[in-house]
Amino acid sequence: MERYCLALDLKNDPVLIAEYEAYHREIWPEIRKSITDSGIVNMEIYRIMNRLFMIMEVNDSFSGEKKDAADAANPKVQEWEALMWKYQQALPVAKPGEKWIKMDKIFSL
């Protein structure tokens, strides 16, 4: 099983952050299905202030490229992503259109 760690920022607004967290307490069923169908077996998101940190554990069938293609073809995922962008903002190092950025592992015990 492989693990991915990703980062993204939220807009620094307490009301928007609370709304974002509320959406993530009960994600849409179609979003849950798109996540699990792609080979992601566990996903957690943590927050400190307006910085988000996501941990994804994936099985051998997972492909980021296949997930991106499936998400692009799924109207409900596109609706969710557009809604979430109301709350999110790209990291300063993000390329145009890039949201979650994969972090580099620098230590392991």
C-alpha positions as CSV (number, residue, x, y, z in Angstrom):
1,M,0.0,0.0,0.0
2,E,1.3,3.4,-1.0
3,R,0.8,6.6,1.0
4,Y,0.5,10.1,-0.5
5,C,0.6,13.3,1.6
6,L,-0.7,16.5,0.0
7,A,-1.2,20.1,1.1
8,L,-3.6,22.9,0.2
9,D,-4.7,26.1,1.8
10,L,-8.1,27.4,2.7
11,K,-9.1,31.0,2.4
12,N,-8.3,32.5,5.8
13,D,-11.9,33.2,6.8
14,P,-13.3,31.5,9.9
15,V,-16.9,31.4,8.4
16,L,-15.6,29.8,5.2
17,I,-13.4,27.3,7.1
18,A,-16.4,26.3,9.3
19,E,-18.5,25.7,6.1
20,Y,-15.7,23.7,4.5
21,E,-15.4,21.5,7.6
22,A,-19.2,21.0,7.7
23,Y,-19.2,19.7,4.1
24,H,-16.5,17.3,5.0
25,R,-18.4,15.8,7.9
26,E,-20.8,14.4,5.4
27,I,-19.3,14.3,1.9
28,W,-21.7,13.6,-1.0
29,P,-22.1,9.8,-1.7
30,E,-20.9,10.3,-5.3
31,I,-17.7,11.8,-4.0
32,R,-17.1,8.9,-1.5
33,K,-17.7,6.5,-4.4
34,S,-15.3,8.3,-6.8
35,I,-12.6,8.2,-4.1
36,T,-13.0,4.5,-3.2
37,D,-13.6,3.4,-6.9
38,S,-10.2,4.9,-7.7
39,G,-8.3,2.7,-5.4
40,I,-8.0,5.0,-2.4
41,V,-8.6,2.9,0.7
42,N,-8.1,5.6,3.3
43,M,-8.1,9.3,3.2
44,E,-7.7,11.8,6.1
45,I,-7.6,15.6,6.0
46,Y,-6.1,17.6,8.9
47,R,-6.2,21.4,9.4
48,I,-4.1,23.9,11.2
49,M,-5.3,27.5,10.8
50,N,-6.0,27.6,7.0
51,R,-3.5,24.9,6.0
52,L,-4.8,21.5,5.0
53,F,-2.8,18.3,5.0
54,M,-4.3,15.2,3.3
55,I,-3.0,11.6,3.8
56,M,-4.2,9.1,1.2
57,E,-3.4,5.4,1.3
58,V,-4.0,3.7,-2.0
59,N,-4.0,0.1,-3.3
60,D,-2.1,-1.2,-6.3
61,S,-4.9,-0.3,-8.7
62,F,-4.6,3.4,-8.0
63,S,-3.4,5.7,-10.7
64,G,-3.4,9.5,-10.2
65,E,-3.8,10.0,-14.0
66,K,-6.8,7.6,-14.1
67,K,-8.4,9.3,-11.1
68,D,-7.9,12.7,-12.7
69,A,-9.5,11.5,-16.0
70,A,-12.4,9.8,-14.2
71,D,-13.0,13.0,-12.1
72,A,-12.9,15.2,-15.2
73,A,-15.7,13.0,-16.7
74,N,-17.8,12.9,-13.6
75,P,-20.3,15.9,-13.4
76,K,-20.9,15.4,-9.7
77,V,-17.2,15.4,-8.9
78,Q,-16.8,18.6,-11.0
79,E,-19.7,20.2,-9.1
80,W,-18.1,19.3,-5.8
81,E,-14.7,20.6,-6.9
82,A,-16.2,23.9,-8.1
83,L,-18.0,24.2,-4.7
84,M,-14.9,23.4,-2.7
85,W,-12.9,26.1,-4.7
86,K,-15.1,28.7,-2.9
87,Y,-13.2,27.7,0.2
88,Q,-9.8,26.7,-1.1
89,Q,-6.8,28.7,-2.4
90,A,-3.8,27.4,-4.1
91,L,-0.4,27.2,-2.4
92,P,2.0,29.9,-3.6
93,V,4.1,27.2,-5.4
94,A,1.0,25.8,-7.3
95,K,0.9,25.7,-11.1
96,P,-2.2,27.2,-12.8
97,G,-5.2,25.0,-12.0
98,E,-3.3,22.9,-9.5
99,K,-4.9,22.3,-6.1
100,W,-3.6,19.6,-3.8
101,I,0.2,19.4,-4.1
102,K,2.1,16.2,-3.2
103,M,4.5,16.7,-0.4
104,D,8.0,15.2,-0.3
105,K,8.8,12.8,2.5
106,I,11.8,14.1,4.3
107,F,11.9,11.8,7.4
108,S,10.8,8.3,8.4
109,L,11.4,6.5,11.7
